[in-house]
Amino acid sequence: MESQRFERDEVAAAMAARRELGPQYELELAESLVDRVNAVIDARLASAPARRQGPDWAQMSLGLGSLAMSIPLTAIVARVPSPGPALLLMFALIAAVNVAYALSKITGRRRG
């Protein structure tokens, strides 16, 4: 018999032991049975795979918002006579916001 499986035979054996030993051992038999059931439940919970967390909608919204903002900002900055440094600064700022948010999730500083 598996150690992680709790069979009806074990319950029947506990009831038979109660009949044989009498009511003075009823509490000890009940505690023993509860301990066995708890051990089986703990073993099942320990072997169960961890649940996967759902998507982080705030991070997804930030990424999509950054992408949506970068398109018109690129069009605006492209009209400047020398757009290279302005484009670099714009994308660096967008990246910094996204990286700061990701780091706050990793370090646990974000409340939520």
C-alpha positions as CSV (number, residue, x, y, z in Angstrom):
1,M,0.0,0.0,0.0
2,E,1.3,3.5,-0.9
3,S,2.2,5.9,1.9
4,Q,0.4,8.7,0.2
5,R,-2.9,6.9,-0.1
6,F,-5.4,6.5,2.7
7,E,-7.6,3.5,2.3
8,R,-10.9,2.5,3.8
9,D,-9.2,-0.5,5.3
10,E,-7.3,1.9,7.6
11,V,-10.5,3.5,8.8
12,A,-12.1,0.1,9.3
13,A,-9.0,-1.0,11.3
14,A,-9.2,2.0,13.5
15,M,-12.9,1.3,14.2
16,A,-12.2,-2.3,15.0
17,A,-9.4,-1.3,17.3
18,R,-11.8,1.1,19.1
19,R,-14.2,-1.8,19.6
20,E,-11.5,-4.1,20.9
21,L,-9.8,-1.5,23.2
22,G,-12.9,0.2,24.4
23,P,-13.9,3.8,24.9
24,Q,-10.9,4.7,27.1
25,Y,-8.7,4.6,24.0
26,E,-11.2,6.4,21.7
27,L,-9.4,9.8,21.8
28,E,-6.0,8.3,21.1
29,L,-7.4,6.3,18.1
30,A,-9.1,9.4,16.8
31,E,-6.0,11.5,17.1
32,S,-4.0,8.8,15.3
33,L,-6.5,8.6,12.5
34,V,-6.5,12.4,12.1
35,D,-2.7,12.5,12.1
36,R,-2.6,9.9,9.3
37,V,-5.2,11.8,7.3
38,N,-3.2,15.1,7.7
39,A,0.0,13.3,6.6
40,V,-1.7,12.1,3.5
41,I,-3.1,15.6,2.7
42,D,0.3,17.2,3.4
43,A,2.0,14.7,1.1
44,R,-0.5,15.4,-1.7
45,L,-0.1,19.2,-1.3
46,A,3.7,18.9,-1.3
47,S,3.7,16.8,-4.5
48,A,1.2,19.1,-6.3
49,P,2.7,21.5,-8.8
50,A,2.7,25.1,-7.9
51,R,0.0,27.2,-9.4
52,R,1.1,29.5,-12.2
53,Q,0.4,33.2,-11.6
54,G,-1.7,35.1,-14.1
55,P,-0.4,37.8,-16.3
56,D,0.7,41.1,-14.8
57,W,-1.7,43.4,-16.5
58,A,0.0,46.6,-15.2
59,Q,3.3,45.5,-16.8
60,M,1.5,44.6,-20.0
61,S,-0.3,48.0,-20.0
62,L,3.0,49.8,-19.4
63,G,4.7,48.0,-22.2
64,L,1.8,48.6,-24.7
65,G,1.5,52.2,-23.6
66,S,5.2,52.8,-24.1
67,L,4.9,51.4,-27.6
68,A,1.8,53.4,-28.3
69,M,3.5,56.6,-27.1
70,S,6.8,56.0,-28.9
71,I,5.1,56.0,-32.4
72,P,3.8,59.6,-32.3
73,L,6.8,60.8,-30.4
74,T,9.1,59.4,-33.0
75,A,7.1,61.2,-35.7
76,I,7.4,64.5,-33.8
77,V,11.1,64.1,-33.0
78,A,11.9,63.1,-36.6
79,R,10.9,66.5,-37.8
80,V,13.7,68.1,-35.8
81,P,16.7,69.0,-38.0
82,S,19.0,66.6,-36.1
83,P,16.7,63.9,-34.7
84,G,19.4,61.4,-33.6
85,P,20.2,62.6,-30.0
86,A,16.5,63.5,-29.4
87,L,15.4,60.0,-30.5
88,L,18.0,58.4,-28.2
89,L,16.9,60.5,-25.3
90,M,13.2,59.7,-25.9
91,F,13.8,55.9,-26.1
92,A,16.2,56.0,-23.2
93,L,13.5,57.6,-21.0
94,I,10.8,55.1,-22.1
95,A,13.2,52.2,-21.4
96,A,14.1,53.7,-18.0
97,V,10.5,53.8,-17.0
98,N,10.0,50.2,-18.1
99,V,13.2,49.0,-16.4
100,A,12.3,50.8,-13.2
101,Y,8.9,49.1,-13.0
102,A,10.4,45.7,-13.7
103,L,13.1,46.2,-11.0
104,S,10.5,47.3,-8.5
105,K,8.6,44.0,-9.1
106,I,11.8,42.0,-8.6
107,T,12.8,43.8,-5.4
108,G,9.3,43.8,-4.0
109,R,9.1,47.5,-3.5
110,R,5.8,47.8,-5.5
111,R,2.7,47.7,-3.4
112,G,-0.2,45.8,-4.7
